[in-house]
Structures are given as structure tokens and as C-alpha cells.
């Protein structure tokens, strides 16, 4: 599982992060994937992940990012967690892979800081 605490630029533009989503194949520069809400399986987002062609090779999520930010009400300082998960699909009788995403936020209750999952 990987996470990234978000700053203003990342919330407004793109998410730059090393993701378990990127199992790099030779020559592959971009990929689309679906991220399923870790707490609400009915909610999912189609995201576009790419590697820049210049010397900075870290993956970047751009396509679909702003919809995700709006849908989850992502704020500066939130952490976004991505995890890869394998499951058995009974309809096709095969092992499948999907990606889960969760947003957490630090909140203060009675002077004590806690990490809460953003619904």
C-alpha cells in the first residue's frame, strides 16, 4: 500500500506518486486503470497513469484525477492510499486484479489528533 500527503498543487492538478499500479512493461508510457473506493465498492474512478518522457520518470496520475478529487472532497493535507488487490471472479473462474483507493484526513477531537477515513 502506498500513500501521499497532498499539497495544493497536487490536489488541483495531478498526483505524482509511486504506485503499485505501475508494473512497468517494456516501453509502456501510459495506462488507464480503475480505482475502486476501499470503503464503498459502488464508487470507482477511471484514472490515467503515465510516465513523463523527460528525465523525471516518476508516474503521474492526470486523467480522471480532478473528478476523483471532487467526488471524494480531497483537501490539502489529506493522504491518498492506493493498494493492489487480487480476487477470484466466479463468473470467469479466474483470478483478477483491481486497485483500491482510500482518502484519510487528520482531525482533532478534544485536543487529540486522529486519522479518519474520508467518506
N, CA, C and O atoms as a DFTB+ gen file, in Angstrom:
476 C
 N C O
     1  1       0.848      -1.167       0.000
     2  2       0.000       0.000       0.000
     3  2       0.892       1.226       0.000
     4  3       1.876       1.281       0.737
     5  1       0.558       2.201      -0.813
     6  2       1.332       3.448      -0.910
     7  2       0.405       4.618      -0.608
     8  3      -0.794       4.564      -0.882
     9  1       0.979       5.681      -0.037
    10  2       0.177       6.872       0.220
    11  2       0.972       8.117      -0.114
    12  3       2.191       8.067      -0.278
    13  1       0.271       9.228      -0.211
    14  2       0.894      10.521      -0.463
    15  2       0.060      11.575       0.236
    16  3      -1.155      11.632       0.044
    17  1       0.705      12.424       1.059
    18  2       0.026      13.560       1.660
    19  2       0.006      14.660       0.622
    20  3       1.020      14.945      -0.015
    21  1      -1.139      15.272       0.454
    22  2      -1.333      16.170      -0.671
    23  2      -1.082      17.631      -0.332
    24  3      -1.474      18.118       0.728
    25  1      -0.417      18.322      -1.261
    26  2      -0.228      19.765      -1.171
    27  2      -1.196      20.408      -2.173
    28  3      -1.898      19.707      -2.902
    29  1      -1.227      21.743      -2.205
    30  2      -2.196      22.442      -3.048
    31  2      -2.048      22.071      -4.520
    32  3      -3.049      21.806      -5.185
    33  1      -0.820      22.045      -5.046
    34  2      -0.624      21.736      -6.459
    35  2      -1.130      20.335      -6.791
    36  3      -1.778      20.128      -7.817
    37  1      -0.835      19.391      -5.930
    38  2      -1.236      18.006      -6.192
    39  2      -2.749      17.872      -6.173
    40  3      -3.311      17.170      -7.015
    41  1      -3.424      18.527      -5.235
    42  2      -4.891      18.472      -5.175
    43  2      -5.493      19.092      -6.426
    44  3      -6.469      18.570      -6.963
    45  1      -4.926      20.199      -6.900
    46  2      -5.517      20.921      -8.021
    47  2      -5.128      20.397      -9.390
    48  3      -5.872      20.592     -10.351
    49  1      -4.001      19.746      -9.506
    50  2      -3.517      19.386     -10.834
    51  2      -3.386      17.879     -11.054
    52  3      -4.247      17.269     -11.687
    53  1      -2.336      17.290     -10.545
    54  2      -2.062      15.867     -10.787
    55  2      -1.500      15.239      -9.521
    56  3      -1.039      15.944      -8.624
    57  1      -1.536      13.943      -9.452
    58  2      -0.940      13.226      -8.330
    59  2       0.342      12.564      -8.808
    60  3       0.319      11.721      -9.705
    61  1       1.464      12.950      -8.203
    62  2       2.746      12.351      -8.538
    63  2       3.100      11.386      -7.414
    64  3       3.261      11.799      -6.265
    65  1       3.221      10.119      -7.738
    66  2       3.438       9.122      -6.695
    67  2       3.925       7.821      -7.311
    68  3       3.618       7.516      -8.464
    69  1       4.678       7.065      -6.544
    70  2       4.992       5.712      -6.975
    71  2       3.803       4.840      -6.605
    72  3       3.399       4.796      -5.443
    73  1       3.256       4.162      -7.565
    74  2       2.060       3.361      -7.330
    75  2       2.318       1.889      -7.574
    76  3       3.122       1.527      -8.433
    77  1       1.636       1.037      -6.820
    78  2       1.716      -0.388      -7.129
    79  2       1.004      -0.694      -8.447
    80  3       1.102      -1.806      -8.966
    81  1       0.292       0.290      -8.982
    82  2      -0.424       0.132     -10.247
    83  2       0.561      -0.039     -11.399
    84  3       0.263      -0.717     -12.382
    85  1       1.728       0.573     -11.274
    86  2       2.657       0.597     -12.389
    87  2       3.584      -0.598     -12.335
    88  3       4.664      -0.528     -11.747
    89  1       3.173      -1.675     -12.936
    90  2       4.039      -2.821     -13.152
    91  2       4.580      -2.625     -14.562
    92  3       4.043      -3.164     -15.530
    93  1       5.636      -1.856     -14.659
    94  2       6.114      -1.370     -15.944
    95  2       6.414      -2.494     -16.927
    96  3       7.132      -3.445     -16.619
    97  1       5.844      -2.355     -18.106
    98  2       6.138      -3.252     -19.209
    99  2       7.075      -2.515     -20.158
   100  3       7.024      -1.288     -20.248
   101  1       7.905      -3.229     -20.846
   102  2       8.903      -2.626     -21.717
   103  2       8.275      -1.612     -22.661
   104  3       7.380      -1.942     -23.438
   105  1       8.748      -0.391     -22.586
   106  2       8.301       0.650     -23.497
   107  2       6.971       1.289     -23.163
   108  3       6.592       2.267     -23.807
   109  1       6.256       0.782     -22.191
   110  2       4.935       1.332     -21.873
   111  2       5.085       2.697     -21.203
   112  3       5.812       2.837     -20.220
   113  1       4.392       3.697     -21.741
   114  2       4.485       5.053     -21.216
   115  2       3.224       5.498     -20.478
   116  3       3.269       6.457     -19.707
   117  1       2.103       4.814     -20.703
   118  2       0.872       5.220     -20.032
   119  2      -0.075       4.036     -19.920
   120  3       0.070       3.019     -20.598
   121  1      -1.053       4.212     -19.034
   122  2      -2.028       3.151     -18.793
   123  2      -3.242       3.760     -18.114
   124  3      -3.131       4.707     -17.335
   125  1      -4.408       3.196     -18.425
   126  2      -5.626       3.543     -17.704
   127  2      -5.912       2.429     -16.714
   128  3      -5.631       1.260     -16.980
   129  1      -6.480       2.802     -15.559
   130  2      -6.878       1.798     -14.597
   131  2      -8.088       2.312     -13.831
   132  3      -8.353       3.513     -13.781
   133  1      -8.805       1.385     -13.243
   134  2      -9.975       1.739     -12.447
   135  2      -9.602       1.571     -10.984
   136  3      -9.082       0.533     -10.577
   137  1      -9.876       2.610     -10.197
   138  2      -9.651       2.559      -8.751
   139  2     -11.015       2.468      -8.077
   140  3     -11.892       3.300      -8.308
   141  1     -11.178       1.448      -7.244
   142  2     -12.430       1.209      -6.530
   143  2     -12.293       1.786      -5.127
   144  3     -11.278       1.579      -4.462
   145  1     -13.313       2.510      -4.679
   146  2     -13.297       3.065      -3.324
   147  2     -13.165       1.921      -2.321
   148  3     -13.957       0.979      -2.351
   149  1     -12.185       1.994      -1.446
   150  2     -11.931       0.930      -0.476
   151  2     -13.073       0.784       0.523
   152  3     -13.199      -0.260       1.164
   153  1     -13.905       1.811       0.667
   154  2     -14.978       1.783       1.656
   155  2     -16.372       1.757       1.042
   156  3     -17.364       1.590       1.752
   157  1     -16.449       1.923      -0.275
   158  2     -17.744       1.921      -0.963
   159  2     -17.524       1.322      -2.345
   160  3     -17.189       2.040      -3.287
   161  1     -17.712       0.007      -2.470
   162  2     -17.384      -0.674      -3.725
   163  2     -18.189      -0.178      -4.915
   164  3     -17.804      -0.416      -6.059
   165  1     -19.298       0.507      -4.667
   166  2     -20.096       1.024      -5.766
   167  2     -19.484       2.243      -6.419
   168  3     -19.920       2.649      -7.497
   169  1     -18.495       2.830      -5.797
   170  2     -17.888       4.050      -6.328
   171  2     -16.512       3.713      -6.895
   172  3     -15.691       3.082      -6.229
   173  1     -16.267       4.144      -8.145
   174  2     -14.967       3.899      -8.758
   175  2     -14.638       5.026      -9.729
   176  3     -15.519       5.776     -10.152
   177  1     -13.364       5.134     -10.074
   178  2     -12.884       6.191     -10.953
   179  2     -11.950       5.594     -11.979
   180  3     -11.123       4.743     -11.651
   181  1     -12.077       6.036     -13.235
   182  2     -11.150       5.636     -14.295
   183  2     -10.053       6.707     -14.318
   184  3     -10.312       7.877     -14.599
   185  1      -8.831       6.281     -14.019
   186  2      -7.700       7.197     -13.926
   187  2      -6.671       6.876     -15.003
   188  3      -6.570       5.736     -15.454
   189  1      -5.919       7.876     -15.408
   190  2      -4.879       7.706     -16.417
   191  2      -3.525       7.925     -15.754
   192  3      -3.277       8.967     -15.146
   193  1      -2.665       6.943     -15.878
   194  2      -1.333       6.975     -15.283
   195  2      -0.309       6.998     -16.402
   196  3      -0.412       6.233     -17.361
   197  1       0.683       7.876     -16.283
   198  2       1.715       7.926     -17.322
   199  2       3.076       8.213     -16.697
   200  3       3.181       8.680     -15.563
   201  1       4.098       7.919     -17.467
   202  2       5.473       8.264     -17.095
   203  2       5.913       9.352     -18.053
   204  3       5.749       9.234     -19.267
   205  1       6.468      10.400     -17.503
   206  2       6.936      11.508     -18.342
   207  2       8.075      11.045     -19.247
   208  3       8.842      10.148     -18.895
   209  1       8.170      11.665     -20.402
   210  2       9.204      11.265     -21.359
   211  2      10.551      11.919     -21.051
   212  3      11.580      11.470     -21.556
   213  1      10.562      12.983     -20.223
   214  2      11.848      13.596     -19.872
   215  2      12.539      12.762     -18.796
   216  3      12.111      11.637     -18.541
   217  1      13.578      13.267     -18.165
   218  2      14.366      12.510     -17.202
   219  2      13.656      12.170     -15.904
   220  3      14.132      11.314     -15.159
   221  1      12.536      12.808     -15.611
   222  2      11.804      12.569     -14.375
   223  2      10.827      11.425     -14.604
   224  3       9.742      11.642     -15.143
   225  1      11.189      10.214     -14.204
   226  2      10.455       9.004     -14.578
   227  2       9.367       8.594     -13.600
   228  3       8.797       7.514     -13.753
   229  1       9.057       9.406     -12.608
   230  2       8.046       9.031     -11.621
   231  2       6.652       9.073     -12.258
   232  3       6.331      10.020     -12.975
   233  1       5.824       8.053     -12.000
   234  2       4.469       8.040     -12.568
   235  2       3.622       9.218     -12.090
   236  3       3.790       9.718     -10.977
   237  1       2.714       9.643     -12.956
   238  2       1.823      10.764     -12.676
   239  2       0.403      10.350     -13.035
   240  3       0.164       9.811     -14.115
   241  1      -0.544      10.601     -12.125
   242  2      -1.957      10.394     -12.447
   243  2      -2.504      11.729     -12.903
   244  3      -2.397      12.727     -12.190
   245  1      -3.088      11.751     -14.084
   246  2      -3.664      13.005     -14.568
   247  2      -5.121      12.792     -14.951
   248  3      -6.005      13.346     -14.298
   249  1      -5.396      12.023     -15.970
   250  2      -6.769      11.819     -16.414
   251  2      -7.646      11.235     -15.327
   252  3      -7.303      10.215     -14.729
   253  1      -8.774      11.873     -15.066
   254  2      -9.721      11.412     -14.066
   255  2      -9.425      11.902     -12.658
   256  3     -10.242      11.736     -11.752
   257  1      -8.248      12.511     -12.472
   258  2      -7.835      12.938     -11.133
   259  2      -8.772      13.988     -10.541
   260  3      -9.168      13.873      -9.381
   261  1      -9.130      15.004     -11.314
   262  2      -9.961      16.079     -10.768
   263  2     -11.355      15.567     -10.407
   264  3     -11.936      16.029      -9.425
   265  1     -11.898      14.637     -11.167
   266  2     -13.193      14.050     -10.802
   267  2     -13.083      13.325      -9.472
   268  3     -13.966      13.443      -8.622
   269  1     -11.994      12.570      -9.288
   270  2     -11.759      11.882      -8.025
   271  2     -11.655      12.894      -6.879
   272  3     -12.263      12.695      -5.828
   273  1     -10.905      13.958      -7.068
   274  2     -10.724      14.990      -6.039
   275  2     -12.073      15.591      -5.651
   276  3     -12.354      15.770      -4.466
   277  1     -12.905      15.903      -6.640
   278  2     -14.230      16.484      -6.347
   279  2     -15.143      15.466      -5.668
   280  3     -15.796      15.781      -4.673
   281  1     -15.188      14.248      -6.203
   282  2     -16.080      13.227      -5.647
   283  2     -15.752      12.899      -4.194
   284  3     -16.656      12.686      -3.386
   285  1     -14.469      12.859      -3.861
   286  2     -14.038      12.489      -2.508
   287  2     -13.790      13.713      -1.619
   288  3     -13.423      13.568      -0.453
   289  1     -13.988      14.909      -2.164
   290  2     -13.740      16.135      -1.403
   291  2     -12.320      16.126      -0.818
   292  3     -12.122      16.429       0.359
   293  1     -11.347      15.777      -1.650
   294  2      -9.952      15.727      -1.219
   295  2      -9.479      17.143      -0.903
   296  3      -9.747      18.084      -1.649
   297  1      -8.775      17.275       0.212
   298  2      -8.287      18.572       0.666
   299  2      -6.772      18.527       0.857
   300  3      -6.176      17.457       0.978
   301  1      -6.166      19.711       0.882
   302  2      -4.736      19.818       1.145
   303  2      -4.451      19.172       2.498
   304  3      -5.152      19.437       3.474
   305  1      -3.433      18.330       2.556
   306  2      -3.068      17.648       3.787
   307  2      -3.637      16.243       3.897
   308  3      -3.180      15.465       4.734
   309  1      -4.628      15.894       3.072
   310  2      -5.173      14.540       3.070
   311  2      -4.124      13.565       2.537
   312  3      -3.209      13.954       1.812
   313  1      -4.271      12.315       2.904
   314  2      -3.412      11.259       2.358
   315  2      -4.272      10.377       1.464
   316  3      -5.379       9.995       1.843
   317  1      -3.768      10.055       0.284
   318  2      -4.460       9.167      -0.640
   319  2      -3.672       7.858      -0.680
   320  3      -2.468       7.850      -0.938
   321  1      -4.366       6.761      -0.423
   322  2      -3.761       5.433      -0.345
   323  2      -4.224       4.594      -1.527
   324  3      -5.419       4.532      -1.816
   325  1      -3.289       3.950      -2.208
   326  2      -3.603       3.022      -3.291
   327  2      -3.083       1.641      -2.918
   328  3      -1.982       1.514      -2.382
   329  1      -3.859       0.620      -3.195
   330  2      -3.399      -0.750      -2.959
   331  2      -3.894      -1.659      -4.081
   332  3      -4.983      -1.477      -4.624
   333  1      -3.066      -2.632      -4.406
   334  2      -3.418      -3.621      -5.422
   335  2      -4.010      -4.828      -4.703
   336  3      -3.516      -5.240      -3.653
   337  1      -5.062      -5.384      -5.270
   338  2      -5.757      -6.495      -4.626
   339  2      -6.095      -7.558      -5.667
   340  3      -6.496      -7.242      -6.787
   341  1      -5.930      -8.810      -5.284
   342  2      -6.308      -9.921      -6.139
   343  2      -7.585     -10.551      -5.590
   344  3      -7.766     -10.652      -4.377
   345  1      -8.461     -10.970      -6.490
   346  2      -9.701     -11.622      -6.065
   347  2     -10.089     -12.657      -7.114
   348  3      -9.611     -12.620      -8.248
   349  1     -10.946     -13.560      -6.727
   350  2     -11.397     -14.616      -7.622
   351  2     -12.738     -14.213      -8.232
   352  3     -13.705     -13.969      -7.510
   353  1     -12.792     -14.145      -9.547
   354  2     -14.021     -13.804     -10.257
   355  2     -14.738     -15.103     -10.618
   356  3     -14.284     -15.855     -11.481
   357  1     -15.855     -15.356      -9.953
   358  2     -16.581     -16.606     -10.177
   359  2     -17.176     -16.686     -11.577
   360  3     -17.296     -17.776     -12.137
   361  1     -17.547     -15.553     -12.142
   362  2     -18.161     -15.555     -13.474
   363  2     -17.197     -16.064     -14.542
   364  3     -17.597     -16.784     -15.457
   365  1     -15.918     -15.683     -14.420
   366  2     -14.927     -16.116     -15.411
   367  2     -14.015     -17.218     -14.880
   368  3     -13.182     -17.747     -15.616
   369  1     -14.172     -17.564     -13.604
   370  2     -13.357     -18.600     -12.950
   371  2     -11.866     -18.304     -13.060
   372  3     -11.055     -19.202     -13.288
   373  1     -11.515     -17.015     -12.891
   374  2     -10.112     -16.625     -12.953
   375  2      -9.773     -15.675     -11.812
   376  3     -10.641     -15.023     -11.231
   377  1      -8.492     -15.622     -11.518
   378  2      -8.017     -14.654     -10.543
   379  2      -7.887     -13.307     -11.245
   380  3      -7.313     -13.216     -12.330
   381  1      -8.420     -12.277     -10.626
   382  2      -8.423     -10.939     -11.215
   383  2      -7.673      -9.985     -10.289
   384  3      -7.405     -10.305      -9.131
   385  1      -7.341      -8.808     -10.820
   386  2      -6.648      -7.806     -10.036
   387  2      -7.429      -6.504     -10.122
   388  3      -7.971      -6.161     -11.172
   389  1      -7.481      -5.787      -9.010
   390  2      -8.100      -4.465      -9.016
   391  2      -7.317      -3.577      -8.063
   392  3      -6.495      -4.052      -7.280
   393  1      -7.583      -2.296      -8.142
   394  2      -6.900      -1.327      -7.304
   395  2      -7.917      -0.645      -6.408
   396  3      -9.003      -0.275      -6.854
   397  1      -7.566      -0.485      -5.161
   398  2      -8.436       0.196      -4.197
   399  2      -7.803       1.526      -3.829
   400  3      -6.580       1.665      -3.803
   401  1      -8.653       2.497      -3.546
   402  2      -8.171       3.814      -3.152
   403  2      -8.926       4.253      -1.902
   404  3     -10.123       3.997      -1.765
   405  1      -8.222       4.910      -1.001
   406  2      -8.822       5.411       0.245
   407  2      -8.186       6.774       0.547
   408  3      -6.986       6.966       0.346
   409  1      -8.988       7.696       1.021
   410  2      -8.502       9.017       1.428
   411  2      -8.632       9.108       2.945
   412  3      -9.681       8.791       3.506
   413  1      -7.553       9.545       3.606
   414  2      -7.607       9.758       5.050
   415  2      -7.263      11.211       5.359
   416  3      -6.585      11.892       4.589
   417  1      -7.751      11.659       6.503
   418  2      -7.556      13.051       6.921
   419  2      -7.321      13.076       8.423
   420  3      -7.981      12.362       9.178
   421  1      -6.378      13.903       8.848
   422  2      -6.153      14.088      10.282
   423  2      -7.210      15.047      10.820
   424  3      -7.435      16.121      10.262
   425  1      -7.852      14.642      11.911
   426  2      -8.849      15.506      12.554
   427  2      -8.531      15.592      14.043
   428  3      -7.962      14.671      14.629
   429  1      -8.911      16.714      14.636
   430  2      -8.660      16.906      16.056
   431  2      -9.977      16.800      16.825
   432  3     -10.948      17.497      16.527
   433  1      -9.987      15.912      17.821
   434  2     -11.160      15.732      18.668
   435  2     -10.710      15.916      20.113
   436  3      -9.877      15.164      20.620
   437  1     -11.271      16.919      20.759
   438  2     -10.932      17.221      22.153
   439  2      -9.422      17.332      22.357
   440  3      -8.870      16.828      23.335
   441  1      -8.767      18.010      21.403
   442  2      -7.341      18.264      21.514
   443  2      -6.437      17.109      21.124
   444  3      -5.214      17.232      21.201
   445  1      -7.006      16.000      20.710
   446  2      -6.215      14.832      20.310
   447  2      -6.377      14.613      18.807
   448  3      -7.496      14.606      18.294
   449  1      -5.250      14.434      18.098
   450  2      -5.297      14.214      16.653
   451  2      -5.555      12.743      16.337
   452  3      -4.977      11.846      16.951
   453  1      -6.443      12.519      15.357
   454  2      -6.785      11.180      14.907
   455  2      -6.763      11.143      13.385
   456  3      -6.909      12.179      12.736
   457  1      -6.582       9.957      12.812
   458  2      -6.672       9.787      11.360
   459  2      -8.030       9.189      11.070
   460  3      -8.396       8.146      11.612
   461  1      -8.784       9.869      10.196
   462  2     -10.131       9.415       9.846
   463  2     -10.200       9.130       8.355
   464  3      -9.532       9.785       7.556
   465  1     -11.008       8.154       7.991
   466  2     -11.251       7.839       6.581
   467  2     -12.273       8.835       6.043
   468  3     -13.311       9.069       6.661
   469  1     -11.968       9.420       4.880
   470  2     -12.886      10.359       4.240
   471  2     -13.944       9.561       3.490
   472  3     -13.606       8.740       2.637
   473  1     -15.225       9.790       3.796
   474  2     -16.282       9.005       3.118
   475  2     -16.414       9.354       1.645
   476  3     -17.252       8.783       0.947
